[in-house]
Amino acid sequence: MFYVVSPAHHTCFGYLVRRLAFCTLISKTKQLPPALLIVLSRLNKRYTATKTTFGRDSIDLELHIDDTPVDGFLRGVSDEIDALEKNIFGFVLNDPSQSQAQDQKYLAGFYGRLIAQDVLASNVTKFSETVESHNVFSLLSTVLGGGEWLEKLFLLRRLTESGFSYELQQCPHVKLKDASPTLQNAACQIQAEQYNGFFESIWPRSTFIRERRQGYCVDFVSSQR
Ligand SMILES: [Zn+2]
Protein backbone atom coordinates (compact mmCIF):
# COMPACT_ATOMS: atom_id res chain seq x y z
CA MET A 1 0.00 0.00 0.00
CA PHE A 2 1.27 3.48 -0.81
CA TYR A 3 0.85 6.43 1.53
CA VAL A 4 1.62 10.03 0.70
CA VAL A 5 4.42 11.51 2.76
CA SER A 6 4.31 15.29 2.88
CA PRO A 7 6.98 17.83 3.92
CA ALA A 8 5.01 18.30 7.16
CA HIS A 9 5.53 14.62 7.95
CA HIS A 10 9.28 14.99 7.35
CA THR A 11 9.42 18.02 9.61
CA CYS A 12 7.60 16.16 12.32
CA PHE A 13 9.79 13.08 12.01
CA GLY A 14 12.95 15.22 12.16
CA TYR A 15 11.70 16.76 15.39
CA LEU A 16 10.94 13.35 16.93
CA VAL A 17 14.35 11.98 15.97
CA ARG A 18 15.97 15.06 17.53
CA ARG A 19 14.18 14.34 20.81
CA LEU A 20 15.55 10.82 20.60
CA ALA A 21 19.02 12.30 20.08
CA PHE A 22 18.66 14.20 23.36
CA CYS A 23 17.78 10.96 25.20
CA THR A 24 20.88 9.40 23.62
CA LEU A 25 22.98 12.35 24.78
CA ILE A 26 21.76 11.82 28.35
CA SER A 27 22.60 8.12 28.12
CA LYS A 28 26.21 9.03 27.31
CA THR A 29 26.62 11.06 30.45
CA LYS A 30 24.51 9.10 32.90
CA GLN A 31 24.35 5.38 33.60
CA LEU A 32 20.77 4.47 32.73
CA PRO A 33 19.11 1.23 33.87
CA PRO A 34 19.38 -1.66 31.36
CA ALA A 35 15.64 -1.64 30.64
CA LEU A 36 15.78 1.99 29.48
CA LEU A 37 18.94 1.40 27.47
CA ILE A 38 17.25 -1.46 25.65
CA VAL A 39 14.31 0.75 24.66
CA LEU A 40 16.63 3.58 23.64
CA SER A 41 18.77 1.28 21.56
CA ARG A 42 15.74 -0.26 19.88
CA LEU A 43 14.32 3.16 18.96
CA ASN A 44 17.70 4.38 17.74
CA LYS A 45 18.18 1.30 15.60
CA ARG A 46 14.73 1.69 14.19
CA TYR A 47 14.56 5.41 13.54
CA THR A 48 18.07 6.74 13.23
CA ALA A 49 19.76 3.84 11.49
CA THR A 50 20.48 5.89 8.43
CA LYS A 51 21.54 9.14 10.05
CA THR A 52 22.59 10.58 13.34
CA THR A 53 21.40 14.10 13.18
CA PHE A 54 20.51 17.02 15.33
CA GLY A 55 19.24 19.84 13.20
CA ARG A 56 19.03 18.60 9.65
CA ASP A 57 15.74 17.66 8.15
CA SER A 58 17.23 15.24 5.68
CA ILE A 59 16.18 12.19 7.64
CA ASP A 60 14.67 9.75 5.26
CA LEU A 61 11.21 9.11 6.60
CA GLU A 62 10.20 6.81 3.73
CA LEU A 63 12.86 4.32 4.79
CA HIS A 64 11.15 3.83 8.12
CA ILE A 65 7.55 3.58 7.13
CA ASP A 66 6.04 0.14 7.16
CA ASP A 67 2.52 -0.59 6.05
CA THR A 68 1.05 1.72 8.69
CA PRO A 69 -0.42 4.98 7.36
CA VAL A 70 2.14 7.72 7.91
CA ASP A 71 -0.04 9.67 10.37
CA GLY A 72 -0.47 6.63 12.57
CA PHE A 73 3.21 5.79 12.24
CA LEU A 74 4.28 9.23 13.47
CA ARG A 75 1.81 9.19 16.33
CA GLY A 76 3.23 5.83 17.36
CA VAL A 77 6.80 7.18 17.28
CA SER A 78 5.70 10.23 19.24
CA ASP A 79 4.07 8.08 21.95
CA GLU A 80 7.16 5.91 22.23
CA ILE A 81 9.44 8.91 22.61
CA ASP A 82 7.08 10.57 25.12
CA ALA A 83 7.23 7.44 27.28
CA LEU A 84 10.99 7.09 26.94
CA GLU A 85 11.62 10.74 27.85
CA LYS A 86 9.36 10.51 30.85
CA ASN A 87 11.18 7.41 32.12
CA ILE A 88 14.64 8.82 31.47
CA PHE A 89 13.86 12.19 33.08
CA GLY A 90 12.21 10.38 35.97
CA PHE A 91 15.26 8.20 36.52
CA VAL A 92 17.87 10.91 36.12
CA LEU A 93 16.06 13.45 38.28
CA ASN A 94 15.25 10.98 40.98
CA ASP A 95 18.69 11.67 42.34
CA PRO A 96 18.10 13.98 45.32
CA SER A 97 21.36 15.86 44.80
CA GLN A 98 20.89 19.27 43.27
CA SER A 99 23.90 18.79 41.00
CA GLN A 100 22.01 16.18 39.02
CA ALA A 101 19.39 18.70 37.94
CA GLN A 102 22.17 21.20 37.19
CA ASP A 103 23.98 18.64 35.01
CA GLN A 104 20.82 17.98 33.04
CA LYS A 105 20.21 21.68 32.53
CA TYR A 106 23.76 22.12 31.28
CA LEU A 107 23.32 19.18 28.92
CA ALA A 108 20.03 20.62 27.67
CA GLY A 109 21.70 23.96 26.86
CA PHE A 110 24.48 22.13 25.07
CA TYR A 111 21.94 20.16 23.06
CA GLY A 112 20.10 23.35 22.07
CA ARG A 113 23.37 24.86 20.83
CA LEU A 114 24.24 21.68 18.91
CA ILE A 115 20.92 21.77 17.11
CA ALA A 116 21.35 25.44 16.29
CA GLN A 117 24.84 24.87 14.93
CA ASP A 118 23.61 21.99 12.83
CA VAL A 119 20.82 24.15 11.44
CA LEU A 120 23.24 26.98 10.68
CA ALA A 121 25.64 24.57 9.00
CA SER A 122 22.95 23.01 6.83
CA ASN A 123 22.18 24.34 3.41
CA VAL A 124 18.52 24.51 4.25
CA THR A 125 18.92 27.65 6.31
CA LYS A 126 20.76 30.64 5.02
CA PHE A 127 20.84 33.35 7.61
CA SER A 128 21.99 36.70 6.44
CA GLU A 129 23.84 39.15 8.66
CA THR A 130 20.55 40.48 9.88
CA VAL A 131 18.59 37.66 11.36
CA GLU A 132 14.93 38.46 11.47
CA SER A 133 12.69 37.71 14.33
CA HIS A 134 10.04 35.84 12.33
CA ASN A 135 12.73 33.54 10.84
CA VAL A 136 13.89 32.63 14.31
CA PHE A 137 10.37 31.81 15.41
CA SER A 138 9.78 29.79 12.27
CA LEU A 139 12.96 27.77 12.91
CA LEU A 140 11.91 27.12 16.46
CA SER A 141 8.51 25.90 15.27
CA THR A 142 9.93 23.46 12.75
CA VAL A 143 13.20 22.31 14.31
CA LEU A 144 12.16 22.11 17.95
CA GLY A 145 8.41 22.04 17.52
CA GLY A 146 7.92 19.64 14.62
CA GLY A 147 5.78 22.06 12.63
CA GLU A 148 2.05 21.98 13.09
CA TRP A 149 1.13 18.61 11.80
CA LEU A 150 1.25 16.47 14.93
CA GLU A 151 0.37 19.10 17.47
CA LYS A 152 0.78 22.82 17.47
CA LEU A 153 3.25 23.47 20.25
CA PHE A 154 3.51 27.24 20.08
CA LEU A 155 0.80 29.85 20.06
CA LEU A 156 2.41 33.06 18.87
CA ARG A 157 1.31 36.01 20.99
CA ARG A 158 3.52 38.80 19.84
CA LEU A 159 6.02 39.30 17.02
CA THR A 160 8.03 42.45 16.40
CA GLU A 161 11.38 43.15 14.75
CA SER A 162 13.16 42.85 18.04
CA GLY A 163 11.52 39.74 19.40
CA PHE A 164 8.53 37.53 19.98
CA SER A 165 6.62 35.70 22.65
CA TYR A 166 4.56 32.56 22.48
CA GLU A 167 2.48 30.38 24.70
CA LEU A 168 3.46 26.73 25.05
CA GLN A 169 0.48 24.59 24.24
CA GLN A 170 2.16 21.43 25.48
CA CYS A 171 4.66 22.58 28.06
CA PRO A 172 6.35 19.52 29.61
CA HIS A 173 5.15 20.49 33.07
CA VAL A 174 1.56 20.25 31.81
CA LYS A 175 2.07 17.33 29.48
CA LEU A 176 3.47 15.13 32.26
CA LYS A 177 0.23 15.41 34.16
CA ASP A 178 0.65 12.15 36.09
CA ALA A 179 4.24 12.89 37.15
CA SER A 180 5.38 14.42 40.43
CA PRO A 181 5.61 18.23 40.60
CA THR A 182 9.41 17.89 40.88
CA LEU A 183 9.60 15.98 37.63
CA GLN A 184 7.12 18.32 35.93
CA ASN A 185 9.19 21.35 36.91
CA ALA A 186 12.46 19.73 35.94
CA ALA A 187 11.13 18.73 32.52
CA CYS A 188 9.88 22.29 31.96
CA GLN A 189 13.28 23.72 32.93
CA ILE A 190 15.18 21.24 30.78
CA GLN A 191 13.13 22.26 27.76
CA ALA A 192 13.67 25.93 28.60
CA GLU A 193 17.44 25.32 28.69
CA GLN A 194 17.29 23.61 25.30
CA TYR A 195 15.48 26.59 23.82
CA ASN A 196 17.83 29.02 25.53
CA GLY A 197 20.85 27.24 24.02
CA PHE A 198 19.16 27.19 20.64
CA PHE A 199 18.36 30.92 20.63
CA GLU A 200 21.79 31.81 21.99
CA SER A 201 23.42 30.25 18.92
CA ILE A 202 20.80 31.06 16.30
CA TRP A 203 20.21 34.62 17.35
CA PRO A 204 23.30 36.08 19.04
CA ARG A 205 22.66 38.75 21.66
CA SER A 206 19.13 37.57 22.23
CA THR A 207 17.68 36.88 25.63
CA PHE A 208 15.26 34.16 26.57
CA ILE A 209 12.88 34.11 29.52
CA ARG A 210 10.25 31.51 30.44
CA GLU A 211 7.40 32.55 32.69
CA ARG A 212 5.07 30.17 34.45
CA ARG A 213 1.39 31.06 34.31
CA GLN A 214 -1.66 29.28 35.63
CA GLY A 215 -1.55 25.96 33.76
CA TYR A 216 0.90 26.94 31.01
CA CYS A 217 4.20 28.71 30.30
CA VAL A 218 5.02 31.69 28.10
CA ASP A 219 8.44 32.28 26.52
CA PHE A 220 9.82 35.72 25.69
CA VAL A 221 12.66 36.05 23.21
CA SER A 222 14.18 39.42 22.37
CA SER A 223 17.22 40.67 20.59
CA GLN A 224 19.55 43.16 22.25
CA ARG A 225 20.62 44.80 19.05
ZN1 LIG B 1 6.23 24.87 31.83
Residues whose N, C-alpha, C, O or C-beta is under 5 A from the ligand:
A	BS01	ZN	C171 P172 H173 C188 C217
